[in-house]
């Protein structure tokens, strides 16, 4: 699998270089075809995104994935915990309520 990922990265980088060359040539023209420029730019962006994704896959190992899953589960459980509304904490007291709360 690692060999396949490396091949994908190499091919994608070749596409990026080729796309950049094409873009430079197209932009030198006095009346460049805007649709062609858009398509070539999309090819470049797709290849770049592919390299980023594959590089991320190569750098991620199973331990890191387990840690990420553990943190995600913890975040979900915290998000499901009941909380009081924020407005409840910001209620202003009248002077009388304040006096009563501080009499002891």
N, C-alpha and C positions, 0 to 999 in steps of 0.2 A: 504494500500500500504506500509506503514511504517513497518508493521509486515513482509511482504514479503521481503522487503529489508534486514531486520535484519536476516531473515532465510537464505538469499543468502550469507550474510557475514559469518554467522556461518558455513554454509556448505563449503564455500570457504576456510575458515581458517582450517577446518578439513582436506580438501584436501591438503593444504599446509603442514600441520604437517605430514600427511601420506606420502606425496611425499618426504619430507626431510628424514624421517626414511628409506624409500626405497632406496634413493640415498646413504645414509650412508652404508646400507647393501651391495648395489651393488659395491660400491667402496672398500669395504673390501675384496671382492673376488679377487683371484689371476689373473683371466682373465675375467674381467667384460664384459658383453654384451654392447657394445657401443650404439647400436640402442635402447636398453631398457633404458639405462641411458638418452639418448636424449629424449625419449618419456616421461619419468618420469619428467625430467627437464621442458619440455614443459607444462606438467600438472601443475607443481608448478607455472610456470610463468603465465599461464592462470588464475589460481586461485588468484594469487597476483594481477594481473591487474583487475580482477573482484572486489576484495575488494577495490581497489583504486577508481574504477569508482563508485561503490555503495556508498562509503564513501563521494565522491564528490557530488553525488545526494542528499544524506541526509543533507549535509551542505549547499546546495544552496537553497535559498528561492526565491520567485517570485520577490521581490524587487531587489534583487541582479541581477537577470536575466534581469530585465528592465533597470537597470543602465548599465549593460554590453552591452545591445542592443543599448542604447542611445550613448554610447561611440563609439561603432562600426560604427553607422551611421555617427557620426561626423568625424571619421577617414576616412570613405569612401568619404564623401563630400570634405574633405581637399585633399585627394589624387586625386580627379577629377579636382581640381582647376588648371587653367593654370599656368604654371611656365616658366620662361626663362631658356634656357639651361645653365648648369653649365659652359660650355666653354665660353659663352658670358661674364661672370664675370671675367674670367681670361685672357682676351686678353691684351697683352702688347702694350703700346703706344710707338710710336717713340718719339725721343726728340722733334721734331717739334710739334707733336700732344699734347704732355705734355705742352709745352710752350703756345700753343694756348688755351688749356683748362684752364690754370691758369692766362691768361691775362684778366684783367677786370678793 
